[in-house]
Amino acid sequence: MLKYFIWDFDGTLVDTYPSMSIAFQRALKNEGINASEEEVLRLLKQSSKHALAYYNLDKSFKKKWKAIEERVDKAQSQPFQGVLEVLNLIVNNGGENYIVTHRDETTYEYLKFHQMLSYFTDVITIEKANQRKPHTDLFDQIIAKNKIIPSQCLSIGDRILDMIPSKALGLKTCFYNPKGLDHEVAVDYEIKEYKRLEEILRKNFNR
């Protein structure tokens, strides 16, 4: 039976892309670079590293971008429909939720704003990383720290780079793929909406 649940944050729990892209676009404009919202969003959904490389930006830009994002209204970035019901189901059935994310400590600000922090046993952000996903480093850390049993753990993420380290460590995998994007990585579950994951977990907890 599944007992442990490791979640990605951006694009999995909360749709932070609106605030991320607004802030990125404003920071670009401050650098004299005009870019459409659609272009910025597409690049960020690949990864922030990819977006920075595309515009040939250095680490100093990232600090400026993040400073602007902190001032963007967090109400623009909402939890995905059905995700709170899933988190509640897990906690009410003795399960444990964790977060492994490339986002920094601002993760906690979003969790507190949306009153979600109490659902999580532990959170590991990018500050703790020795290696980024798809390396297993962050997953190794949270598993060791919390004595998580891999065979009883489900990893949920919206990108394949969440699935690759999870599979390598023997975790069950759930790919949140609302747009039905093509991919070549085999996963245990693939969902377009969280209602489906809720159905899967109700069966899991009722065994």
C-alpha positions as CSV (number, residue, x, y, z in Angstrom):
1,M,0.0,0.0,0.0
2,L,1.2,3.5,-0.7
3,K,1.9,5.6,2.4
4,Y,4.4,8.2,1.3
5,F,3.8,10.8,-1.4
6,I,6.6,13.0,-2.9
7,W,5.3,16.0,-4.8
8,D,6.9,18.5,-7.2
9,F,5.7,22.0,-6.5
10,D,5.6,24.3,-9.6
11,G,3.2,23.1,-12.1
12,T,2.2,20.1,-10.0
13,L,0.7,21.4,-6.7
14,V,0.3,25.1,-7.6
15,D,0.1,26.7,-11.0
16,T,2.8,29.2,-10.3
17,Y,3.6,29.8,-14.0
18,P,1.4,32.9,-14.2
19,S,3.3,34.7,-11.5
20,M,6.7,33.3,-12.7
21,S,6.1,34.4,-16.3
22,I,4.8,37.9,-15.4
23,A,7.8,38.5,-13.2
24,F,10.2,37.1,-15.8
25,Q,8.7,39.3,-18.5
26,R,9.0,42.4,-16.3
27,A,12.6,41.6,-15.5
28,L,13.4,41.1,-19.2
29,K,11.8,44.5,-20.0
30,N,14.1,46.1,-17.4
31,E,17.0,44.7,-19.3
32,G,15.7,46.1,-22.6
33,I,14.4,42.8,-23.9
34,N,10.8,42.5,-25.2
35,A,9.3,39.0,-25.2
36,S,5.7,37.8,-25.4
37,E,4.0,36.2,-22.5
38,E,3.5,33.0,-24.6
39,E,7.2,32.7,-25.4
40,V,8.3,33.3,-21.8
41,L,5.7,30.8,-20.5
42,R,6.8,28.1,-23.0
43,L,10.5,28.5,-22.0
44,L,9.8,28.5,-18.3
45,K,7.8,25.3,-18.6
46,Q,10.9,23.6,-20.0
47,S,13.0,25.0,-17.1
48,S,14.2,28.3,-15.7
49,K,17.7,27.3,-16.7
50,H,16.5,26.9,-20.3
51,A,14.8,30.3,-20.2
52,L,17.9,32.0,-18.9
53,A,20.1,30.3,-21.5
54,Y,17.7,31.3,-24.3
55,Y,18.0,35.0,-23.5
56,N,21.7,34.6,-22.6
57,L,21.2,35.8,-19.1
58,D,23.4,35.3,-16.1
59,K,22.8,34.5,-12.4
60,S,22.4,38.2,-11.5
61,F,19.2,38.3,-13.7
62,K,17.7,35.4,-11.8
63,K,18.0,37.4,-8.5
64,K,16.2,40.4,-10.1
65,W,13.5,38.1,-11.6
66,K,12.9,36.4,-8.2
67,A,12.8,39.8,-6.4
68,I,10.0,40.9,-8.8
69,E,8.2,37.6,-8.4
70,E,8.0,38.0,-4.7
71,R,6.0,41.2,-5.3
72,V,3.6,39.6,-7.7
73,D,0.2,38.8,-6.1
74,K,0.3,35.1,-5.1
75,A,-3.5,34.9,-5.7
76,Q,-2.6,34.8,-9.4
77,S,-1.1,31.3,-8.8
78,Q,-3.7,28.9,-7.5
79,P,-3.5,25.2,-6.4
80,F,-4.7,22.9,-9.3
81,Q,-8.3,21.8,-9.1
82,G,-8.7,18.8,-7.0
83,V,-5.2,18.8,-5.5
84,L,-6.4,19.9,-2.0
85,E,-8.9,17.1,-1.9
86,V,-6.0,14.6,-2.7
87,L,-3.8,16.0,0.0
88,N,-6.6,15.9,2.5
89,L,-7.4,12.3,1.6
90,I,-3.8,11.3,2.1
91,V,-3.4,12.9,5.5
92,N,-6.8,11.6,6.7
93,N,-5.7,8.1,5.9
94,G,-2.4,8.2,7.7
95,G,-0.3,9.0,4.6
96,E,2.6,11.5,4.5
97,N,3.1,14.3,1.9
98,Y,6.5,15.7,1.0
99,I,7.8,18.2,-1.5
100,V,11.0,18.1,-3.6
101,T,11.4,21.2,-5.7
102,H,13.8,23.3,-7.7
103,R,12.0,26.4,-6.3
104,D,13.7,28.2,-3.4
105,E,12.4,29.1,0.0
106,T,9.6,31.1,-1.6
107,T,7.9,27.6,-1.7
108,Y,6.9,28.2,1.9
109,E,5.4,31.6,1.1
110,Y,3.0,30.0,-1.5
111,L,2.2,27.1,0.9
112,K,1.3,29.5,3.7
113,F,-0.6,31.9,1.4
114,H,-2.8,29.0,0.2
115,Q,-3.0,27.4,3.7
116,M,-1.3,24.2,2.5
117,L,1.7,23.9,4.7
118,S,0.1,21.7,7.3
119,Y,-0.4,19.0,4.7
120,F,3.3,18.4,4.4
121,T,5.7,16.5,6.6
122,D,8.8,17.9,5.0
123,V,9.9,20.1,2.2
124,I,13.3,20.2,0.4
125,T,14.0,23.2,-1.8
126,I,16.8,24.0,-4.2
127,E,19.0,25.4,-1.5
128,K,19.7,21.9,-0.3
129,A,20.6,20.5,-3.7
130,N,24.0,19.2,-4.6
131,Q,22.6,18.2,-8.0
132,R,19.4,19.2,-9.8
133,K,16.8,16.9,-11.1
134,P,16.9,14.5,-13.0
135,H,19.7,13.5,-10.6
136,T,18.4,11.6,-7.6
137,D,20.1,13.9,-5.0
138,L,17.1,15.7,-3.7
139,F,15.0,12.5,-3.6
140,D,17.9,10.7,-1.8
141,Q,17.9,13.4,0.8
142,I,14.2,13.4,1.6
143,I,14.1,9.6,1.6
144,A,17.0,9.2,4.0
145,K,15.9,12.0,6.3
146,N,12.4,10.7,6.7
147,K,13.0,7.0,6.5
148,I,10.7,6.7,3.5
149,I,10.2,3.1,2.1
150,P,10.6,3.5,-1.7
151,S,8.2,0.6,-2.5
152,Q,5.5,2.4,-0.5
153,C,6.1,5.8,-2.1
154,L,4.4,7.6,-5.0
155,S,6.2,10.5,-6.7
156,I,3.9,13.0,-8.4
157,G,5.3,15.5,-11.0
158,D,4.4,17.4,-14.1
159,R,7.7,16.9,-15.9
160,I,9.5,13.8,-17.0
161,L,12.6,15.0,-15.0
162,D,10.6,14.2,-11.9
163,M,9.8,10.7,-13.2
164,I,13.4,9.7,-14.1
165,P,15.0,9.9,-10.6
166,S,11.8,8.5,-9.0
167,K,12.0,5.4,-11.2
168,A,15.7,5.1,-10.6
169,L,15.0,4.9,-6.8
170,G,12.2,2.4,-7.1
171,L,9.4,4.8,-6.4
172,K,6.0,4.5,-8.0
173,T,5.4,7.3,-10.4
174,C,2.4,9.5,-11.3
175,F,2.8,11.9,-14.2
176,Y,0.5,14.9,-14.0
177,N,0.0,15.6,-17.7
178,P,-3.1,17.8,-18.2
179,K,-2.3,18.6,-21.8
180,G,-1.5,15.0,-22.8
181,L,2.0,15.8,-24.0
182,D,3.9,12.9,-25.7
183,H,6.8,11.3,-23.9
184,E,8.8,8.1,-24.0
185,V,9.1,7.3,-20.3
186,A,7.0,4.5,-18.8
187,V,5.2,5.6,-15.7
188,D,2.9,3.8,-13.3
189,Y,0.1,6.4,-13.5
190,E,-0.6,9.2,-15.9
191,I,-3.4,11.6,-15.1
192,K,-4.9,14.7,-16.7
193,E,-6.9,15.8,-13.6
194,Y,-6.5,15.1,-9.9
195,K,-10.0,13.6,-9.6
196,R,-8.4,10.5,-11.2
197,L,-5.6,10.4,-8.6
198,E,-8.2,10.7,-5.9
199,E,-9.9,7.6,-7.3
200,I,-6.7,5.7,-7.4
201,L,-5.8,6.6,-3.8
202,R,-9.2,5.8,-2.4
203,K,-8.7,2.2,-3.7
204,N,-5.2,2.2,-2.3
205,F,-6.4,3.2,1.2
206,N,-9.4,0.9,1.2
207,R,-7.3,-2.3,0.7
